[in-house]
Amino acid sequence: QVQLVESGGGLVQAGDSLRLSCEVSGGNFGAYSLGWFRQAPGKGRNLVAAISWNGGNTHYTDPVKGRFTISRDNDQRTVYLQMTGLKPEDTAVYYCAATMTYTHAVVISEGGYTWWGQGTQVTVST
């Protein structure tokens, strides 16, 4: 059974930084493509960033490019989202997701992911 547990969320001020972590248990972590999504109040869940199985390919949604960095540590079975220059519009519940892939491609669609974490709240105040 594959389980994902996010941590690192919290309340910060605009301009601050946070690092989210998602530890994945079960299955072959090295074969997973991983992603971070977020859902703001009253809105749908949208991709923030994604990373391929070996970390060689990444994808970012335009609003976070240059501010957020996705990375993974296969030994620790963990995917990270380093967030800098946080803005109030980054306020959301952040979810990590995983899916088994056998290519170097990143997975950018919500429906392409098999397993999900429970989410961690990030609130950015002005």
Backbone as a chain_set.jsonl record, in Angstrom:
{"seq": "QVQLVESGGGLVQAGDSLRLSCEVSGGNFGAYSLGWFRQAPGKGRNLVAAISWNGGNTHYTDPVKGRFTISRDNDQRTVYLQMTGLKPEDTAVYYCAATMTYTHAVVISEGGYTWWGQGTQVTVST", "coords": {"N": [[0.844, -1.18, 0.0], [0.597, 2.154, -0.884], [1.459, 5.137, 0.638], [1.235, 8.618, 1.235], [2.573, 11.32, 2.959], [2.318, 14.578, 3.795], [4.159, 17.414, 5.01], [5.187, 20.44, 6.714], [3.752, 22.703, 6.12], [2.192, 25.897, 6.984], [1.628, 29.083, 8.641], [2.677, 31.998, 7.213], [4.362, 35.103, 6.428], [3.977, 37.359, 3.664], [6.515, 37.123, 1.238], [8.108, 35.441, 2.693], [9.663, 32.168, 3.125], [9.041, 28.663, 2.653], [9.428, 25.151, 3.146], [8.007, 22.377, 1.851], [7.478, 18.957, 2.583], [7.133, 15.585, 1.477], [6.677, 12.444, 2.386], [6.955, 9.222, 1.119], [5.636, 6.08, 1.45], [5.85, 2.572, 0.822], [5.804, 0.528, -2.121], [7.754, 1.071, -5.164], [9.65, 3.618, -4.928], [11.528, 4.861, -6.529], [10.567, 4.572, -9.07], [8.515, 6.281, -9.379], [6.754, 9.039, -10.742], [6.317, 12.312, -9.53], [4.296, 14.825, -7.987], [3.279, 18.136, -7.018], [0.335, 19.623, -5.988], [-2.157, 22.204, -5.593], [-4.912, 23.58, -3.78], [-6.937, 26.219, -3.592], [-9.238, 28.054, -1.463], [-12.538, 27.468, -2.455], [-11.849, 26.871, -5.049], [-10.625, 24.792, -7.754], [-8.387, 21.917, -7.767], [-5.068, 22.326, -8.629], [-2.133, 21.807, -10.615], [1.083, 22.421, -9.299], [3.846, 21.835, -9.418], [5.943, 19.36, -10.95], [7.857, 16.319, -11.091], [10.118, 14.106, -12.65], [10.843, 10.531, -12.6], [13.569, 10.223, -12.029], [14.336, 12.712, -11.348], [15.318, 14.215, -13.389], [13.758, 15.689, -15.097], [11.603, 18.447, -14.814], [8.62, 20.345, -14.119], [6.831, 23.366, -13.998], [4.079, 25.335, -12.974], [3.074, 28.443, -14.407], [2.622, 30.652, -12.508], [4.368, 30.074, -10.386], [6.885, 29.792, -11.277], [10.349, 30.293, -11.023], [10.152, 30.889, -8.353], [9.419, 28.65, -6.849], [10.74, 25.4, -6.158], [10.947, 22.082, -7.07], [12.032, 18.98, -5.809], [13.631, 15.794, -5.268], [14.466, 13.082, -3.101], [15.578, 10.085, -3.468], [16.644, 8.174, -1.797], [15.671, 8.894, 0.699], [13.053, 8.673, 0.159], [11.396, 10.829, -0.384], [9.741, 13.758, -1.509], [10.194, 17.174, -2.22], [9.071, 20.568, -1.879], [10.307, 23.53, -2.332], [9.571, 26.712, -1.418], [9.762, 30.05, -2.173], [9.662, 33.646, -1.761], [6.936, 33.964, -1.103], [3.479, 34.617, -1.743], [0.296, 36.152, -0.997], [-1.597, 34.976, -2.699], [-0.663, 32.423, -2.961], [-1.752, 30.991, -0.978], [-3.228, 28.06, 0.079], [-4.364, 24.625, 0.224], [-1.902, 22.244, 0.039], [-1.061, 19.467, -1.871], [0.663, 16.397, -2.255], [1.431, 14.039, -4.825], [1.634, 10.841, -6.441], [2.671, 8.6, -9.004], [3.108, 5.602, -10.846], [5.571, 5.366, -13.249], [7.334, 4.633, -16.258], [8.983, 6.106, -17.743], [10.888, 9.047, -18.663], [9.276, 11.179, -18.474], [7.422, 13.945, -17.101], [4.443, 14.076, -15.158], [1.612, 15.869, -15.658], [-1.093, 16.131, -15.407], [-3.921, 16.037, -13.261], [-5.453, 13.732, -13.224], [-3.617, 11.864, -13.945], [-2.31, 10.883, -11.777], [-1.932, 8.451, -9.211], [-1.789, 8.021, -6.444], [-2.366, 9.925, -3.47], [-1.575, 12.456, -1.048], [-2.752, 13.698, 2.161], [-2.802, 16.384, 2.352], [-1.501, 19.656, 3.153], [-1.775, 22.684, 4.885], [-1.064, 25.875, 3.635], [-0.682, 29.141, 4.455], [-0.506, 32.448, 3.552], [0.084, 35.547, 4.729], [-0.566, 39.084, 4.382]], "CA": [[0.0, 0.0, 0.0], [1.378, 3.381, -1.005], [0.933, 6.24, 1.429], [1.962, 9.87, 1.122], [2.317, 12.174, 4.11], [2.917, 15.9, 3.643], [4.452, 18.197, 6.204], [5.914, 21.672, 6.457], [2.882, 23.858, 5.906], [2.06, 26.799, 8.109], [1.249, 30.477, 8.416], [3.855, 32.834, 7.008], [4.09, 36.417, 5.855], [4.377, 37.549, 2.271], [7.957, 37.235, 1.071], [8.785, 34.377, 3.425], [9.906, 30.893, 2.461], [8.642, 27.424, 3.321], [9.733, 23.936, 2.416], [7.096, 21.261, 2.073], [8.029, 17.614, 2.395], [6.153, 14.516, 1.312], [7.317, 11.146, 2.512], [6.173, 8.186, 0.444], [5.92, 4.721, 1.903], [5.28, 1.53, -0.016], [6.09, 0.53, -3.544], [9.075, 1.388, -5.692], [9.686, 5.081, -5.007], [12.373, 5.294, -7.64], [9.838, 4.49, -10.335], [7.371, 7.184, -9.339], [6.706, 10.469, -11.025], [5.73, 12.957, -8.359], [3.809, 16.17, -8.239], [2.642, 18.944, -5.986], [-0.853, 20.342, -6.418], [-2.724, 23.034, -4.534], [-6.322, 23.921, -3.91], [-7.315, 27.399, -2.839], [-10.647, 28.012, -1.072], [-13.525, 27.702, -3.498], [-11.299, 26.626, -6.382], [-10.226, 23.424, -8.035], [-7.019, 21.532, -7.45], [-4.227, 22.594, -9.8], [-0.723, 21.427, -10.53], [2.08, 23.428, -8.98], [5.13, 21.391, -9.957], [6.052, 17.92, -11.115], [9.231, 15.864, -11.289], [10.179, 12.76, -13.206], [11.281, 9.495, -11.684], [14.97, 10.379, -11.624], [14.602, 14.121, -11.081], [15.932, 14.859, -14.531], [12.796, 16.59, -15.738], [10.667, 19.121, -13.923], [7.633, 21.22, -14.76], [6.237, 24.307, -13.06], [3.043, 26.193, -13.475], [3.639, 29.78, -14.598], [2.65, 31.547, -11.336], [5.392, 29.756, -9.389], [8.204, 29.69, -11.909], [11.343, 31.187, -10.455], [9.966, 31.015, -6.903], [9.296, 27.324, -6.249], [11.621, 24.367, -6.685], [10.607, 20.712, -6.688], [13.188, 18.084, -5.811], [13.336, 14.504, -4.65], [15.56, 12.301, -2.538], [15.095, 8.715, -3.589], [17.077, 7.414, -0.62], [14.764, 9.256, 1.784], [11.677, 8.448, -0.302], [10.732, 12.093, -0.086], [9.713, 14.828, -2.497], [10.169, 18.466, -1.562], [8.696, 21.768, -2.612], [10.876, 24.725, -1.723], [8.787, 27.872, -1.845], [10.336, 31.329, -1.771], [8.899, 34.786, -2.222], [5.522, 33.592, -1.028], [2.484, 35.66, -1.944], [-1.018, 35.755, -0.471], [-2.282, 34.104, -3.649], [-0.163, 31.056, -2.808], [-2.512, 30.366, 0.095], [-3.966, 26.892, -0.416], [-3.948, 23.321, 0.725], [-0.946, 21.669, -0.894], [-1.1, 18.008, -1.907], [1.61, 15.701, -3.112], [0.838, 12.927, -5.556], [2.604, 9.931, -7.038], [2.172, 7.612, -9.943], [4.15, 4.753, -11.392], [5.869, 5.593, -14.653], [8.532, 3.958, -16.731], [9.625, 7.003, -18.692], [11.474, 10.242, -18.064], [8.316, 12.269, -18.589], [6.689, 14.395, -15.928], [3.0, 13.919, -15.26], [1.097, 17.185, -15.304], [-2.547, 16.118, -15.234], [-4.374, 15.501, -11.986], [-5.926, 12.377, -13.438], [-2.503, 10.97, -14.188], [-1.728, 10.443, -10.514], [-2.623, 7.325, -8.592], [-1.821, 8.119, -4.983], [-2.404, 11.295, -2.993], [-1.486, 12.726, 0.369], [-3.936, 14.285, 2.775], [-2.705, 17.827, 2.185], [-0.976, 20.501, 4.223], [-2.241, 24.051, 4.661], [-0.113, 26.989, 3.565], [-1.379, 30.422, 4.507], [0.421, 33.559, 3.421], [-0.571, 36.802, 5.107], [0.033, 40.305, 3.812]], "C": [[0.891, 1.246, 0.0], [0.704, 4.48, -0.203], [1.847, 7.437, 1.3], [1.579, 10.751, 2.3], [3.078, 13.486, 3.924], [3.186, 16.534, 5.003], [5.122, 19.494, 5.777], [5.057, 22.891, 6.2], [2.819, 24.745, 7.134], [1.604, 28.169, 7.684], [2.517, 31.306, 8.332], [3.419, 34.179, 6.466], [4.55, 36.46, 4.405], [5.879, 37.794, 2.192], [8.749, 36.15, 1.766], [8.963, 33.125, 2.555], [9.377, 29.747, 3.317], [9.147, 26.258, 2.488], [8.74, 22.855, 2.827], [7.821, 19.951, 1.798], [6.886, 16.629, 2.232], [6.893, 13.193, 1.33], [6.392, 10.074, 1.962], [6.593, 6.821, 0.968], [5.231, 3.731, 0.978], [5.685, 1.66, -1.471], [7.507, 0.925, -3.882], [9.179, 2.888, -5.935], [10.466, 5.554, -6.214], [11.685, 5.268, -8.98], [8.683, 5.48, -10.413], [7.684, 8.537, -9.956], [5.912, 11.118, -9.913], [5.287, 14.366, -8.702], [3.298, 16.826, -6.978], [1.476, 19.701, -6.634], [-1.285, 21.257, -5.272], [-4.167, 23.357, -4.855], [-6.621, 25.088, -2.996], [-8.793, 27.321, -2.48], [-11.576, 28.336, -2.233], [-13.044, 27.436, -4.909], [-10.923, 25.162, -6.539], [-8.78, 23.165, -7.674], [-6.171, 21.636, -8.71], [-2.778, 22.202, -9.553], [0.127, 22.641, -10.183], [3.408, 23.073, -9.641], [5.134, 19.879, -10.043], [7.502, 17.563, -11.424], [9.209, 14.426, -11.753], [10.827, 11.8, -12.223], [12.708, 9.677, -11.196], [15.332, 11.824, -11.331], [15.162, 14.877, -12.261], [15.044, 15.848, -15.248], [11.856, 17.16, -14.691], [9.737, 20.007, -14.736], [7.034, 22.105, -13.679], [5.104, 25.07, -13.732], [3.563, 27.633, -13.477], [3.676, 30.639, -13.334], [3.77, 31.265, -10.338], [6.79, 29.654, -9.976], [9.153, 30.742, -11.342], [11.233, 31.359, -8.954], [9.954, 29.661, -6.204], [10.26, 26.356, -6.93], [11.176, 23.011, -6.154], [11.868, 19.869, -6.772], [12.789, 16.784, -5.13], [14.607, 13.867, -4.136], [15.091, 10.857, -2.525], [15.523, 7.846, -2.394], [16.143, 7.656, 0.562], [13.308, 9.041, 1.413], [10.826, 9.702, -0.071], [10.827, 13.044, -1.279], [9.509, 16.14, -1.754], [9.616, 19.539, -2.499], [9.234, 22.956, -1.826], [10.17, 25.935, -2.302], [9.436, 29.133, -1.294], [9.478, 32.465, -2.308], [7.403, 34.556, -2.183], [4.613, 34.813, -1.103], [1.163, 35.207, -1.341], [-1.771, 34.814, -1.413], [-1.741, 32.687, -3.669], [-0.896, 30.306, -1.699], [-3.396, 29.26, -0.463], [-3.616, 25.695, 0.436], [-3.08, 22.688, -0.355], [-0.943, 20.148, -0.741], [0.078, 17.475, -2.722], [0.926, 14.476, -3.698], [1.938, 12.112, -6.217], [1.909, 9.011, -8.022], [3.353, 6.837, -10.497], [4.344, 5.079, -12.868], [7.155, 4.857, -15.019], [9.244, 4.785, -17.79], [10.215, 8.178, -17.932], [10.493, 11.418, -18.062], [7.785, 12.68, -17.22], [5.202, 14.216, -16.201], [2.362, 15.215, -14.784], [-0.409, 17.21, -15.103], [-2.913, 15.486, -13.902], [-4.793, 14.043, -12.13], [-4.815, 11.373, -13.697], [-1.87, 10.407, -12.938], [-2.601, 9.406, -9.833], [-2.814, 7.51, -7.092], [-1.678, 9.577, -4.546], [-2.188, 11.351, -1.49], [-2.735, 13.422, 0.864], [-3.931, 15.806, 2.699], [-2.14, 18.527, 3.405], [-1.313, 21.959, 3.881], [-1.065, 25.024, 4.642], [-0.928, 28.272, 3.517], [-0.346, 31.541, 4.501], [-0.328, 34.851, 3.705], [0.166, 37.984, 4.496], [0.823, 41.065, 4.858]], "O": [[1.821, 1.357, 0.798], [-0.494, 4.721, -0.355], [3.07, 7.303, 1.258], [0.397, 10.911, 2.604], [4.309, 13.51, 3.898], [2.53, 16.229, 5.998], [5.567, 19.635, 4.638], [5.577, 23.999, 6.074], [3.329, 24.39, 8.196], [1.24, 28.397, 6.53], [3.33, 31.318, 9.257], [2.262, 34.372, 6.094], [5.41, 35.685, 3.987], [6.441, 38.564, 2.971], [9.928, 35.951, 1.471], [8.481, 33.047, 1.425], [9.28, 29.854, 4.54], [9.278, 26.366, 1.269], [8.651, 22.476, 3.995], [8.66, 19.857, 0.903], [5.803, 16.819, 2.785], [7.638, 12.866, 0.406], [5.207, 10.022, 2.292], [7.77, 6.462, 0.927], [4.169, 4.013, 0.423], [5.882, 2.762, -1.984], [8.351, 1.093, -3.002], [8.84, 3.373, -7.014], [10.1, 6.542, -6.85], [12.165, 5.878, -9.935], [7.955, 5.511, -11.405], [8.748, 9.109, -9.72], [4.947, 10.542, -9.411], [5.839, 15.011, -9.594], [2.934, 16.163, -6.007], [1.624, 20.328, -7.683], [-0.839, 21.104, -4.135], [-4.586, 23.404, -6.012], [-6.566, 24.964, -1.772], [-9.538, 26.589, -3.131], [-11.416, 29.354, -2.907], [-13.749, 27.741, -5.871], [-10.909, 24.399, -5.573], [-8.041, 24.082, -7.319], [-6.534, 21.083, -9.748], [-2.277, 22.262, -8.43], [-0.081, 23.738, -10.703], [4.016, 23.893, -10.329], [4.421, 19.199, -9.305], [8.267, 18.376, -11.942], [8.387, 13.627, -11.306], [11.297, 12.199, -11.158], [13.022, 9.319, -10.06], [16.498, 12.137, -11.092], [15.455, 16.068, -12.148], [15.531, 16.748, -15.933], [11.38, 16.452, -13.803], [10.026, 20.368, -15.877], [6.76, 21.643, -12.571], [5.176, 25.403, -14.915], [4.395, 27.998, -12.647], [4.683, 31.307, -13.098], [4.094, 32.129, -9.522], [7.763, 29.453, -9.249], [8.803, 31.914, -11.204], [12.135, 31.921, -8.334], [10.435, 29.545, -5.077], [10.552, 26.479, -8.12], [11.046, 22.816, -4.946], [12.671, 20.024, -7.692], [11.738, 16.695, -4.496], [15.692, 14.089, -4.675], [14.3, 10.458, -1.671], [14.831, 6.893, -2.036], [15.857, 6.74, 1.334], [12.421, 9.207, 2.25], [9.684, 9.622, 0.382], [11.851, 13.12, -1.959], [8.751, 16.211, -0.787], [9.686, 19.43, -3.724], [8.686, 23.335, -0.791], [10.169, 26.156, -3.513], [9.632, 29.262, -0.086], [8.662, 32.263, -3.207], [6.686, 34.911, -3.119], [4.937, 35.888, -0.596], [0.931, 34.008, -1.188], [-2.509, 33.943, -0.951], [-2.313, 31.826, -4.338], [-0.676, 29.11, -1.509], [-4.207, 29.489, -1.36], [-2.7, 25.737, 1.258], [-3.476, 22.608, -1.518], [-0.838, 19.618, 0.365], [0.438, 18.042, -3.753], [-0.034, 13.949, -3.135], [3.021, 12.617, -6.512], [0.728, 8.692, -7.888], [4.462, 7.361, -10.602], [3.387, 5.069, -13.643], [7.954, 4.51, -14.15], [9.996, 4.265, -18.616], [10.063, 8.291, -16.716], [10.859, 12.531, -17.683], [7.71, 11.866, -16.3], [4.77, 14.207, -17.354], [2.549, 15.616, -13.635], [-0.95, 18.225, -14.666], [-2.288, 14.517, -13.469], [-4.516, 13.221, -11.256], [-5.048, 10.164, -13.671], [-0.992, 9.548, -13.016], [-3.83, 9.47, -9.872], [-3.871, 7.195, -6.545], [-0.961, 10.358, -5.172], [-2.557, 10.436, -0.754], [-3.657, 13.703, 0.097], [-4.952, 16.443, 2.958], [-2.279, 18.059, 4.535], [-1.156, 22.399, 2.742], [-0.196, 24.996, 5.513], [-1.764, 28.455, 2.632], [0.563, 31.576, 5.329], [-1.269, 35.2, 2.992], [1.343, 37.901, 4.145], [1.394, 42.113, 4.559]]}, "num_chains": 1, "name": "protein.A"}
